[in-house]
Amino acid sequence: MDAINLILAQNTGQFGWIVAIVIVLVALVVVFIVAQFFGLWLQAFMSNASVSLFDLIGMRLRKVDARVIVLCKIQAVKAGIAEITTSDLEQHYLAR
């Protein structure tokens, strides 16, 4: 047990750098993902069409064209058809 504490005490500087690098890399990935969808999310937000960033990321993972879904959702909200959900639009898109 004393040997482990001695090793950890000697390598805390290196361990701190490794943790800092991992945190920076994770933060960069998150910023990249958010930046990729921020424009679409902002467009939906300003139009009162409720589409979250997680919905947009899910669309990307399901190979759904997020731009088409967001634009259709905005059109539906502006036309007064607010009961159509993003999931309904995705299902319709995937069914072709």
C-alpha distances in whole Angstrom, upper triangle without the diagonal:
4,5,5,6,9,10,11,12,14,16,16,20,20,19,21,24,23,23,26,28,27,29,32,33,32,35,37,37,38,41,42,43,44,46,48,49,49,53,54,52,54,57,56,55,58,61,59,58,55,52,49,47,45,48,49,45,46,50,48,46,49,51,53,55,54,57,59,58,57,61,62,60,62,65,65,64,67,69,68,66,63,62,61,57,55,54,58,59,56,57,61,60,58,61,63
4,5,5,6,9,10,10,12,14,15,19,19,18,21,23,23,23,26,28,28,29,32,33,33,35,38,38,39,41,43,44,45,47,49,50,50,54,55,53,55,58,58,56,59,62,60,60,56,54,50,48,46,50,50,47,48,51,50,48,51,53,55,57,56,58,61,60,59,62,64,62,63,67,67,65,68,71,70,68,65,64,63,59,57,56,60,61,58,59,63,62,60,63,65
4,5,5,6,9,10,11,12,14,17,17,17,19,22,21,22,25,27,26,28,31,31,32,34,36,37,38,40,42,43,44,46,47,49,50,53,54,52,54,58,57,56,59,61,60,59,56,54,50,47,46,49,49,46,47,50,49,47,50,52,54,56,54,57,60,59,58,62,63,61,63,66,66,65,68,70,69,68,65,64,63,59,57,56,60,60,57,59,62,61,59,62,64
4,5,5,6,8,10,11,12,15,15,14,17,19,19,19,22,24,23,25,28,28,28,31,33,33,34,37,38,39,40,43,44,45,46,50,51,49,51,54,54,52,55,58,56,55,52,50,46,44,42,45,46,42,43,47,45,43,46,48,50,52,51,54,56,55,54,58,59,58,59,62,62,61,64,66,66,64,61,60,59,55,53,52,56,56,53,55,58,57,55,58,60
4,5,5,6,9,10,10,14,15,14,16,19,18,18,21,23,23,24,27,28,28,30,33,34,34,36,38,39,40,42,44,45,46,49,50,49,50,53,53,52,55,57,56,55,52,50,46,43,42,46,46,43,44,47,46,44,47,49,51,53,51,54,57,55,54,58,60,58,59,62,62,61,64,66,65,64,61,60,59,55,53,53,56,57,54,56,59,58,56,59,61
4,5,5,6,9,10,13,14,14,16,18,19,19,22,24,24,25,28,29,30,32,34,35,36,38,39,40,42,43,45,47,47,51,52,50,52,55,55,54,57,59,58,57,54,52,48,45,44,48,48,45,46,49,47,46,49,51,53,54,53,55,58,57,56,60,62,60,61,64,64,63,66,68,68,66,63,63,62,58,56,55,59,59,56,58,61,60,58,61,63
4,5,5,6,9,11,11,11,14,16,16,17,20,21,21,23,25,26,27,29,31,32,33,35,37,38,39,41,42,44,45,48,50,48,50,53,53,52,55,57,56,55,52,50,46,43,42,45,45,42,43,46,45,43,46,48,50,52,50,53,56,54,54,57,59,57,58,62,62,61,64,66,66,64,61,61,59,56,53,53,56,57,54,55,59,57,55,58,60
4,5,5,6,9,10,9,11,14,14,14,17,18,19,20,22,24,24,26,28,29,30,32,34,35,36,38,40,41,42,45,47,45,46,50,50,48,51,54,53,52,49,46,43,40,39,42,42,39,41,44,42,40,44,45,48,49,48,50,53,52,51,54,56,54,55,59,59,58,60,63,62,61,58,58,56,53,50,50,54,54,51,53,56,54,53,56,58
4,6,6,9,10,10,11,14,15,15,17,20,20,21,24,25,26,27,30,31,32,33,35,37,38,39,41,43,43,47,48,46,48,51,51,50,52,55,54,53,50,48,45,42,41,45,45,41,43,46,44,43,46,48,50,51,50,52,55,54,53,56,58,56,57,61,61,60,62,65,64,63,60,60,58,55,52,52,56,56,53,55,58,57,55,59,61
4,6,8,9,10,11,13,14,16,17,19,20,22,23,25,26,28,29,31,32,34,35,37,38,39,41,43,43,47,49,47,48,52,52,51,53,56,55,55,52,49,46,43,42,46,45,42,44,47,45,43,47,48,50,51,50,52,55,54,53,57,59,57,58,61,62,61,63,66,65,64,61,61,60,56,53,53,57,57,54,56,59,57,56,59,61
4,5,5,6,9,10,11,12,14,16,17,18,20,21,23,24,26,27,29,30,32,33,35,36,38,40,40,43,45,44,45,48,49,48,50,53,52,51,48,46,42,39,38,42,42,38,40,43,41,40,43,44,47,48,46,49,52,51,50,53,55,54,54,58,58,57,60,62,62,61,58,58,56,53,50,50,53,53,51,53,56,54,52,56,57
4,5,5,6,9,10,10,12,14,15,16,18,20,21,22,24,26,27,28,30,32,33,34,36,38,38,41,43,41,42,46,46,45,47,50,49,49,46,44,40,37,36,40,40,37,39,42,40,38,42,43,45,46,45,47,50,49,48,51,53,51,52,56,56,55,57,60,60,58,55,55,54,50,48,48,52,51,49,51,54,52,51,54,56
4,5,5,6,9,10,11,13,14,15,17,19,20,21,23,25,26,27,29,31,32,33,35,37,37,40,42,41,41,45,45,44,47,49,49,48,46,43,40,37,36,40,39,36,39,41,39,38,42,43,45,46,44,46,49,48,47,50,53,51,52,55,56,54,57,60,59,58,55,56,54,51,48,48,52,51,49,51,54,52,51,55,56
4,5,5,6,9,10,11,12,14,15,17,19,20,21,23,25,26,27,29,30,31,33,35,36,39,41,40,41,44,45,44,46,49,48,48,45,42,39,36,35,39,38,35,37,39,37,36,40,41,43,44,42,44,48,47,46,49,51,50,50,54,55,54,56,59,58,57,54,55,53,49,47,47,50,50,47,49,52,50,49,52,54
4,5,5,6,9,10,11,12,14,15,17,18,20,21,23,24,26,27,29,30,32,34,34,38,39,38,39,42,43,42,44,47,46,45,43,40,36,33,33,36,36,32,34,37,35,34,37,39,41,42,40,43,46,45,44,47,49,48,48,52,52,51,54,56,56,55,52,52,50,47,44,44,48,47,45,47,50,48,47,50,51
4,5,5,6,9,10,11,12,14,15,16,18,20,21,22,24,26,27,28,30,32,32,35,37,36,37,40,41,39,42,45,44,43,41,38,35,32,31,35,34,31,34,36,34,34,37,38,40,41,39,41,44,44,42,45,48,46,47,50,51,49,52,55,54,53,50,50,49,45,43,43,47,46,44,46,49,47,46,50,51
4,5,5,6,9,10,10,12,14,15,16,18,20,21,22,24,26,27,29,31,31,34,36,35,36,39,40,39,41,44,44,43,40,38,34,31,31,34,33,31,33,35,33,32,36,37,39,39,38,40,43,42,41,44,47,45,46,49,50,49,51,54,54,53,50,50,49,45,42,43,46,46,43,46,48,46,45,49,50
4,5,5,6,9,10,11,12,14,15,17,18,20,21,23,24,26,27,29,30,33,35,34,35,38,39,38,40,43,43,42,39,36,33,30,29,32,32,28,31,33,31,30,34,34,37,37,36,38,41,41,40,43,45,44,44,48,49,48,50,53,53,51,48,49,47,43,40,40,44,44,41,43,46,44,43,46,47
4,5,5,6,9,10,11,12,14,16,17,18,20,21,23,24,26,28,28,31,33,31,33,36,36,35,38,41,40,39,36,34,30,27,27,30,30,26,29,31,29,28,32,33,35,36,34,37,40,39,38,41,43,41,42,46,46,45,47,50,50,49,46,46,44,41,38,38,42,42,39,41,44,42,41,45,46
4,5,5,6,9,10,10,12,14,15,16,18,20,21,22,24,26,26,29,31,30,31,34,35,34,36,39,39,38,35,33,29,26,26,30,29,26,29,31,29,29,32,33,35,35,34,35,39,38,37,40,42,40,41,45,45,44,46,49,49,48,45,45,44,40,38,38,42,41,39,41,44,42,41,45,46
4,5,5,6,9,10,11,12,14,15,16,19,20,21,23,25,25,28,30,29,30,34,34,34,36,39,38,38,35,33,29,26,26,29,28,25,27,30,27,27,31,31,33,33,32,34,37,37,35,38,41,40,40,44,44,44,45,48,49,47,45,45,43,40,37,37,41,40,37,40,43,40,39,43,44
4,5,5,6,9,10,11,12,14,15,17,18,20,21,23,24,27,29,28,29,32,33,32,35,37,37,36,33,30,27,23,23,26,25,22,24,27,25,24,28,29,31,31,30,32,35,34,33,37,39,37,38,42,42,42,44,46,46,45,42,43,41,37,34,34,38,37,35,37,40,38,37,40,41
4,5,5,6,9,10,11,12,14,15,16,18,20,22,22,25,27,25,27,30,30,29,32,35,34,33,31,28,25,21,21,25,24,21,24,26,24,24,27,29,30,31,29,31,34,33,32,35,37,36,36,40,40,39,41,44,44,43,40,41,39,35,33,33,37,36,34,36,39,37,36,40,41
4,5,5,6,9,10,10,12,14,15,16,18,20,20,24,25,24,25,29,29,29,31,34,34,33,31,28,25,21,22,25,24,21,24,26,24,24,28,28,30,30,28,30,33,32,31,34,36,35,35,39,40,39,41,44,44,43,40,41,39,36,33,33,37,36,34,37,39,37,36,40,41
4,5,5,6,9,10,11,12,14,15,17,19,20,23,24,24,25,28,29,28,31,33,33,32,30,27,24,20,20,23,22,19,22,24,21,21,25,25,27,27,26,28,31,31,30,32,35,34,34,38,39,38,40,43,43,42,39,40,38,34,31,32,35,34,32,34,37,34,34,37,38
4,5,5,6,9,10,11,12,14,16,17,18,21,23,21,23,26,27,26,29,31,31,30,27,24,21,17,17,20,19,16,19,21,19,19,23,23,25,26,24,26,29,28,27,30,33,31,32,36,36,35,38,40,40,39,36,37,35,31,28,29,32,31,29,32,34,32,31,35,36
4,5,5,6,9,10,11,12,14,16,16,19,21,20,21,24,25,24,26,29,29,28,26,23,20,16,17,20,19,16,19,22,20,20,24,24,25,25,23,25,28,28,26,29,32,30,31,34,35,34,36,39,39,38,35,36,34,31,28,29,32,31,29,32,34,32,32,36,36
4,5,5,6,9,10,10,12,15,15,18,20,19,20,23,24,24,26,29,29,28,26,23,20,17,17,20,18,16,19,21,19,19,23,23,24,24,22,24,27,27,25,28,31,30,30,33,35,34,35,38,39,38,36,36,34,31,28,29,32,31,29,32,34,31,31,35,35
4,5,5,6,9,10,11,13,14,17,18,18,20,22,23,23,26,28,28,26,24,21,18,15,15,18,16,13,16,18,15,16,19,20,21,21,20,21,25,24,23,26,29,28,28,32,33,32,34,37,37,36,34,34,32,29,25,26,29,28,26,28,31,28,28,32,32
4,5,5,6,8,10,11,12,15,16,15,17,20,20,20,23,25,25,23,21,18,15,12,12,15,14,11,15,17,15,15,19,19,20,20,18,20,23,23,21,24,27,25,26,29,30,29,31,34,34,33,31,31,29,26,23,24,27,26,24,27,29,27,27,31,31
4,6,5,6,8,10,10,13,15,14,15,18,19,19,21,24,24,23,21,19,16,12,14,17,15,13,17,18,16,17,21,21,21,21,18,20,23,23,21,24,26,25,25,29,30,29,31,34,34,33,31,32,30,27,24,25,28,27,25,28,30,28,28,32,32
4,6,5,6,9,10,13,14,14,16,18,19,20,22,24,25,23,22,19,16,13,14,16,14,12,15,16,14,15,19,18,19,18,17,18,21,21,20,22,25,24,25,28,29,29,30,33,34,33,31,32,30,27,23,25,28,26,24,27,29,26,26,30,30
4,5,5,7,9,12,12,12,14,17,17,18,20,22,22,21,19,16,13,9,10,13,10,8,12,13,11,12,15,15,16,16,14,15,19,18,17,20,22,22,22,25,26,26,28,31,31,30,28,29,26,23,20,21,24,22,20,23,25,23,23,27,27
4,5,5,6,9,10,9,11,14,15,15,17,19,19,18,17,14,11,7,10,12,10,9,13,14,12,14,17,17,17,16,14,15,18,18,16,19,21,20,20,24,25,24,26,29,29,28,26,27,25,22,19,20,24,22,20,24,26,23,24,28,28
4,5,5,8,10,10,11,13,15,15,17,19,20,19,18,15,14,10,13,15,12,11,15,15,14,16,19,18,18,17,14,15,18,18,16,19,22,21,20,24,25,25,26,29,30,29,27,29,27,24,21,23,25,23,22,26,27,24,25,29,29
4,6,7,9,10,12,13,14,16,17,19,20,19,18,15,13,10,12,13,10,9,13,13,11,13,16,15,15,13,11,12,15,16,14,16,19,19,19,22,24,24,25,28,29,28,26,27,25,22,19,21,23,21,19,23,24,21,22,26,25
4,6,6,6,9,10,11,12,14,16,17,15,14,11,10,7,10,10,7,8,11,11,10,13,15,14,13,12,9,10,13,13,11,14,16,16,16,19,20,20,22,24,25,24,22,24,21,19,15,17,20,18,17,20,21,19,20,24,24
4,6,5,6,8,10,10,12,14,15,14,14,11,10,8,11,12,9,11,14,14,13,16,18,18,17,15,12,12,15,15,12,14,17,16,16,19,21,20,21,24,25,24,22,24,22,20,17,19,22,20,19,23,24,22,23,27,27
4,5,5,6,9,10,11,12,14,14,14,12,12,10,14,14,11,13,16,15,15,18,19,18,17,14,11,10,13,14,11,12,16,15,14,17,19,18,19,22,23,23,22,24,22,20,17,20,22,19,19,23,23,21,23,26,26
4,5,5,6,9,10,11,12,11,11,9,10,9,12,11,8,11,14,12,12,16,17,16,14,11,8,7,10,10,7,9,12,11,11,14,16,15,16,19,20,20,19,20,18,16,13,16,18,16,15,19,20,18,20,23,22
4,5,5,6,9,10,10,9,9,7,7,6,10,10,8,11,13,12,13,16,17,17,15,14,10,10,13,11,8,11,13,12,11,15,16,15,16,19,20,19,17,19,17,15,13,16,18,16,16,20,20,19,21,24,24
4,5,5,6,8,10,10,10,9,10,10,13,13,12,14,17,16,17,20,21,21,19,17,13,12,15,14,10,12,15,13,12,15,17,15,16,19,20,20,18,21,19,18,16,19,21,19,19,23,23,22,24,27,27
4,5,5,6,9,9,10,10,11,12,15,14,12,16,18,16,17,21,21,20,18,15,12,10,12,12,8,9,12,11,9,12,14,13,13,16,17,18,16,19,18,17,15,18,19,17,18,22,22,20,23,25,25
4,6,5,6,5,7,6,9,10,13,12,11,14,16,15,16,19,20,19,16,15,11,10,12,10,6,8,10,8,6,10,11,10,11,14,15,15,13,16,14,13,11,15,16,14,15,19,19,18,21,23,23
4,5,5,6,7,7,9,10,14,13,13,16,17,17,19,21,22,22,20,18,14,14,15,14,10,12,14,11,9,13,14,11,13,16,16,16,14,17,16,15,13,17,19,17,18,22,22,21,24,26,26
4,6,8,10,11,12,14,17,16,16,19,21,20,21,24,25,25,22,20,16,15,17,16,12,12,14,12,10,13,14,12,12,15,16,17,15,18,18,17,16,20,21,19,21,24,24,23,26,29,28
4,5,9,10,13,15,18,16,16,19,21,19,21,24,24,24,21,19,16,14,15,14,10,10,12,9,6,9,11,8,8,12,12,13,12,15,15,15,14,18,19,17,19,22,22,21,24,26,26
4,6,9,11,14,17,15,16,19,20,19,21,24,24,24,21,20,17,16,16,14,11,12,13,10,8,11,11,7,9,12,11,12,10,13,13,13,13,16,17,16,18,21,21,21,24,26,26
4,6,9,12,14,12,13,16,17,16,18,21,20,21,18,17,13,13,13,11,8,9,10,6,6,9,9,6,9,11,11,11,8,11,10,9,9,13,14,13,14,17,18,18,20,22,22
4,6,10,11,10,11,14,15,14,17,19,19,20,17,17,13,14,15,12,9,12,12,8,9,12,11,9,12,15,14,13,10,11,11,9,8,11,13,13,14,17,18,18,20,22,23
4,7,8,6,7,11,11,11,13,16,16,17,14,14,10,11,12,9,7,11,11,8,10,13,13,11,14,17,16,15,12,13,12,9,7,10,12,11,12,15,16,16,18,20,21
4,5,5,7,9,10,11,13,14,15,17,15,15,11,13,15,12,10,14,15,12,13,17,16,15,18,20,20,19,16,16,15,12,10,12,15,14,14,17,19,18,19,22,23
4,5,5,6,9,10,11,12,14,15,14,14,11,13,15,13,11,15,17,14,15,19,19,18,21,23,23,22,19,20,18,15,12,14,17,16,15,18,20,19,20,23,24
4,5,5,6,9,10,11,12,14,13,14,12,14,16,14,13,17,18,16,17,21,20,20,23,25,24,22,20,20,18,14,12,12,16,16,14,17,19,18,18,22,23
4,5,5,6,9,10,10,12,11,12,9,12,13,10,10,14,14,12,15,18,17,17,20,22,21,19,17,17,15,11,8,9,12,12,10,13,15,14,15,18,19
4,5,5,6,9,10,11,9,9,6,9,11,9,9,12,14,12,14,17,17,18,20,22,22,21,19,19,16,13,10,11,14,13,11,14,16,14,15,18,19
4,5,5,6,9,10,10,11,9,12,14,12,12,16,17,16,18,21,21,21,24,26,26,24,22,22,19,16,13,13,16,15,13,16,18,16,16,20,21
4,5,5,6,9,9,11,9,13,14,12,13,17,17,16,18,21,21,21,24,25,25,23,21,21,18,14,11,10,14,13,10,13,16,14,13,17,18
4,5,5,6,5,7,6,10,11,9,10,14,14,14,16,18,18,19,22,23,24,21,20,20,16,14,10,10,12,11,8,11,13,11,11,14,15
4,5,5,6,7,7,10,12,11,12,15,16,16,19,21,21,22,25,26,27,25,23,23,20,17,14,13,16,14,11,14,16,13,13,16,17
4,5,8,10,10,14,15,14,16,19,19,19,22,24,24,25,27,29,29,27,25,25,21,18,15,14,17,16,12,14,17,14,13,16,18
4,6,9,10,14,14,13,15,18,18,18,21,22,22,23,26,27,28,25,24,23,19,17,13,12,14,13,9,11,13,11,9,13,14
4,7,9,12,12,12,14,16,17,18,20,22,22,24,26,27,28,25,25,24,20,18,15,14,15,14,10,12,13,10,9,13,13
4,6,9,8,8,11,13,13,14,17,18,18,20,22,23,24,22,21,21,17,15,12,11,12,10,7,10,11,7,7,11,11
4,6,6,7,9,10,11,13,15,16,17,19,20,21,23,21,21,21,17,16,12,13,14,11,9,12,12,9,10,13,12
4,5,5,6,9,10,10,12,14,15,16,18,20,21,19,18,19,16,14,10,12,13,10,9,12,13,10,12,15,15
4,5,5,6,9,10,11,12,14,15,16,18,20,19,18,20,17,15,12,14,15,12,11,15,14,12,14,17,16
4,6,5,6,9,10,11,12,14,15,16,18,17,17,18,15,14,11,13,13,9,9,13,11,9,12,14,13
4,6,5,6,9,10,10,12,14,15,16,14,14,15,11,10,7,9,10,6,7,10,10,8,11,13,13
4,5,5,6,9,10,10,12,14,15,14,13,15,12,11,8,11,12,9,10,14,13,12,15,17,17
4,5,5,6,9,10,11,12,14,14,14,16,13,13,11,14,14,10,12,15,14,13,16,18,17
4,5,5,6,9,10,10,12,11,11,13,10,11,9,12,11,8,10,13,11,10,14,16,14
4,5,5,6,9,10,11,9,9,10,8,8,7,10,10,8,10,13,12,12,15,17,17
4,5,5,6,8,10,10,9,12,11,11,10,14,14,11,14,17,16,15,19,20,20
4,6,5,6,9,9,10,12,11,12,12,15,14,12,15,17,15,15,19,20,19
4,5,5,6,5,6,9,7,10,10,13,12,10,14,15,14,15,18,19,18
4,5,5,5,5,9,8,10,11,14,14,12,16,18,17,18,21,22,22
4,5,8,8,12,12,14,14,18,17,15,18,21,19,20,23,24,23
4,6,8,11,11,14,15,18,16,15,19,20,18,19,23,23,22
4,6,9,10,13,15,18,16,15,19,20,19,20,24,24,24
4,6,6,10,12,14,12,12,16,17,16,17,20,21,21
4,6,8,10,13,12,12,15,17,16,18,21,21,22
4,6,10,11,10,11,14,15,15,17,19,20,21
4,7,8,6,7,11,11,11,13,16,16,17
4,5,5,7,9,10,11,13,14,16,17
4,5,5,6,9,10,11,12,14,16
4,5,5,6,9,10,10,12,14
4,5,5,6,9,10,11,13
4,5,5,6,9,10,11
4,5,5,6,9,10
4,5,5,6,9
4,6,5,6
4,5,5
4,5
4
